[in-house]
């Protein structure tokens, strides 16, 4: 006696539109379906399924089981009903993409806030709704929402608590290295600092904001980050993708140069290779904010000496022109006392969340105030 076998294939279907979700939902209430005539059962080749029993009769392999008058153990039946494939049989599954809801709700909220007379009050009302809808859990949606709404609020909104909570909830750190807008960065950081928050410490992921901006090309934000006391972490992973022989750049292989110096070398190498006006300016502000001695000829040769076609002296001169300050001689070890005092004062103010506004309260000459703000 020959036996007929039925092959079951697994297919994952992701629904990206609310229209498709309604059409292909296993159980749809008629009171909802008829509101959209384009998706009702009369416009489909197959009738919509409105009941659980209807779903069980039409869903493969349940249809086969009905035809063969077979039954299943209760556990297997439950798995079919919730559409979870098991090890023996693979059933078709359908999942609804988060963007179906995010892409629909986000523009409505944005437009409502934009058209409101009192935009701040409208955002305050919608903020909890956005969190209940979990719009902040999808990073792309959150960053897009933040970019749109923060431009609506700037510069009139002065509610530091609202701006700080909104920024930290809707992934302001990710927005920073994806959007180059120093004015908005300074605006948000001003209110975040007033609420005594540290952006890169309070975020669920520890992010190296300064070097993330350097890598992603939003180097115009670096100056504002440093002005407001963002600490420069010396993290290697961001720069380990540089086009250098791996044996020469892995941290554990470095013996003659300390890790911190090696990191600064990789950072300079990145700036030199990308070579934009904003990246050179960002590098200058980085060196104004750290106490480290300048890179010397031998250290620069450690990285750039791998490329015989590059004029090493030209690279050294380019670094000196961009970074070394006129008040300091070439490659001072350590840096000038005036600079070390600047780093110390800024560090003290930073720990008490008083950068950069606290500098103006020190009652110093304008030249020193400018110096402490990294402007000279």
N, C-alpha and C positions, 0 to 999 in steps of 0.2 A: 504493500500500500504506500503510495507516494504521499509524502507530507509537504504541504505548502508552507513556505516560510515567508515572513514579511520582514524586510529590512527597514530599520528605523534610523534615520539620519538626524544628527543634532545640528541645529542652526540657531545662532543667537541673533536676534533682531533688535536693533536699537531704534526707538521711535524718537525722532527729533522735532516733531511738530505736534501741537495740541490736537490738530485735526486728525492725525493718524492715531493718536492715543485713543480718541473717542471711537474711531472706526474699529480698531482692532482690540479694544478692551474685551475681556472675556465676559464680564457681566456689566451691562450698561442699563441704567434706569431709563425707561421710556420718557419720563418727564424731563430728562436732560437731553436725550438724543433728538427729540423733535424740535428743539429750539434752533438747531442748525440743520436746515433742510439739505444742505450739501453733503451731510454725513449721515442722513437717516437711511433706514433700510431700503427705501424705495429707489435710492440712487445707486445701490450696490448690486453687483451681480449675485452676491449671496446675501441672504437675510442676516441681519445682526442678531447676536445672541443676547437675550435679555434675562435669562434665568440660569441658575447653576445647573439645573438638570439639562438644559439645552446645551450648555457647554460640555457636560460629561458625555452627551450622546454624539457630539460632533468632533470632539477633540481626539486626535490620534495620539496613542493607540487605543483610547477608550472606545472609539468607534468599532475597532476590530473586536474588542472584547464583547461588545454588545452583539455583533453579528454572529460570533461563535458561541454565544450564550455562556461565556465564562465569567468567573468572578475572581476578585483579588483579595488577598489578606488586607485587613484594615489599615495596617501601616503603609502598605503600597498604595492603597486607595487615597490615603491622606497626602502622600507625596505627589500623586497625580493632580490632586485638587489644587495644591499650592504651586504646581508646575516646577518641581525641583527634580532634576535628573538624578538617577541613582547609578550604581556601578553596572547593573545588568542592562538597563534600557536607557536610551537617551531620547528625551522628549524635547520638542521645540519649546524654547523659552522666549519671553518678551520682557524687555525692561524699558522703563521710561527714563530718558536722559534728563539730568537735572536742568539742562539748558532750556527744556520745554517750559519750565516754570520761571526760571531766572530771567530768560530773555523776554518773557512776557510781562512779568511784574516790574522789572527794573526800569524800563522806559516809562511806564505809567507813573511810578513814584518820582522819577526824575522830572517829568513834565509837570506833575502836580506841584512840586516844590518850586520849579522855575516860574510858574504862573501865579503863585500865591503872593498876596500882598505882604504878608509877614512870613518870609521864607524861613527864618530861624524857628519860629513857632511851628511851622509845618514840618520841618525836619525833626523837631523834638517829638512831634506826634507820631511821625512815621518811623522813627528810629527803632522803637520796640517792635513794631510790625515787621520791619526788615530783619530783625534778629529772630523773631518767631518764624518767619519764612525761611530762615537760614540762608539768606542771600550772601552772608559773609563767609560761608563755608566753601563756596566755590571761588577760588582766588581770582580767576579771570573776571567773573561777574562783580566781585567785590572791588577790584581795582578800577574797573570801568565805572562803577557807581561812584566811587570816591573821586575819580577824576572829574566827573560831570558835576557832582554836587559841591565839591570844594571850590570850584570856579564860580559857582552861583553865590556862595557865601563870601568869597573874597571880594573886597577887604572889609565889608561893612559889619560882618558878624564878629562880636567881641566876647562871646560866651566861651571862655577858655575850657570850661568843663565839658561842654557839648562837643567842641571841636576836638579836644584831646581824646574823648571816648570814641567819637566817630572815626578818628584817624587810626587809633590802635585796633579797633574792631574790624575795620575794613581795609586792613593790610597796607597801611601807609608805607612801611618799609619796602614792600614789593613795588609800590607805586614809584618810590624815589628812584630806583635804578631802571625804571621803565619809561619815565617821563622826565625830560630835562626842563625844569621850570624853577629856577632859583628863588623867584619871588614867592611862589606858593610854598616852597620848602621852608623858607624863612618864616612865612606866616604861620604855618602849622607848628613848626618847632618852637616858635615864640609862645604859643598857647600851651603846647605840651610841657614846656619847661615851667611855665607858670603853675601848672598843676603838679609839678615836681615828679614828672615821669621821665624815664630814660628809654627812648624808643627801642634801642637794640637789646636792652636787658629785659624789658617787660613783654616783648613779643615771644610767642610760643616757640619760635625757632630763633636761635642766636644768629643774627645776620651781620656780616661785615659790610656795613653800608658804604663806607668810603671806597673800599676796593671793589665792591660790586658795581659801583658807579664807574670806576675806572675801566673795568672789564666790559661793561655793557655800553659804554660810550656816552653816558649821561654825566660827563665830568664837570659840567657846569654846576651841578648840585654839590660838589665836594666842598667848595668854599663855604657855603652856608652850613653844611654839616659840621665843619671844623669850627666855624665861628660860634656855633652853639654847643661846643664842647664834646662833639662825638669823638669817642676814643678810637684810635687807630689800632685795631687788633692786627697781630702779625700772623695771619693765617695763610698757610702755603697752598691749599687746594686750588684757590682761584687762579694762581699763576703757574701751576704745574702743567698746564696745557700748552705752554709756550713751545714754539718749534725749536727745541734744543735737544741734543742727545740725552736720553734718559739717564745715562750713567753720570752725567754732570749736574743734573738738577734735583735728583732725589735727596731730600734732607738728610737721610741716614748716611749718604755717601759724602757729605761735606765734613771735612776734618780741619781744613786750614782757615775757614771763615765761619764765624758764629751764625746760628740760625737767623737771628734778627738781622744781621748784616746781609745775609744771603737773600732774605726776603726783600729788603730794600733794593738790592741789585736786580732782582726779578721785576720789581715794580718799575724801576727806571728802564729796564729793557723793554717792558711793555709800552711805556710812554714813548720811547724812542722809535719803536717799530710802528706805532699808530700815528704819532706825531701830528696832533691837532693843537690848535691854539688853546683850547679849553683844557686839554690834557696837560700841557706844559704849565699852565696857570695853576691847575689843581696840584701838580707836583710841587710847585713853589710853595703853596699854602701848606702842604703836608710837611715839608721840611721846616717851615716856620713854627709848626705846632709840636714838633718832637725834639728831644734833647740830643739826639744821636749826632756824632761827628759826621762830617761830610764824607761821601765815598771818595776813596783815593784812586790813584792811577792803577795800582796793582789789583784792587778789587774790581774795578771796571774791566780790566783786562781779563779777569777770571771768567766773565760772561762773554764779552764781545771778542775776546781773543780766539774764540772758537770759529769765528768767521774771518778768514784771511782777506776777504775782499773789502773789508770795512776799514776806513782810516780811523785808527784808535784815538789819535790825538784830537781829531775833529769831534769825536764822541765825548771826550773828556771836556773839551772847550764848550760844547753845547750844554753839558751838565752844569758847568761853572756859571755860564751866562744865565741859565734858567733858575738856579737854586742858590748859589753862593751870594750872600748879601755883601754890599759894599763895605759895611763896617767890620767885616771879618776877613781875615787873610785866607788864602787858599788852604783848604783842608786843615783847619784848626782842630787839634785834639787836646783837650775837649773843645766844645763850642765856646763862644765868647760868654763872659759872665752875664752880660746884659740879656743875652738870649736865654740862658738858663734861668734867670730870674723871671723872665716872661713866662716860660713854661711852668715854673713853680706857682706863680700867682694865678695863672689860668687854671691850673689843677685844683687849687684851693677853692676858687670861685665855682668851678665845675661841680665839685662835690656837694656844694650847697645850692646847686641849681640857679646860679646867679650869672651865668654867661649867656649873652655878652652884656646884658643890661647893667650888671653890677659893676662893670669897669668904669662907667661914667660916675659912679658914686664914690670912687676912691679919692676924688679931689686931687688929681694929678694934672700936670701940664698936658695940653692937647697933643703934643708930640708923643708923649708916653701912652696916652689913651689910644692913639692911632696905632702905636706899636703893639700894645696889648691886644688890640682887635685884629691883629695879623694883617693890617692894611699896609704896613711898611716893614 
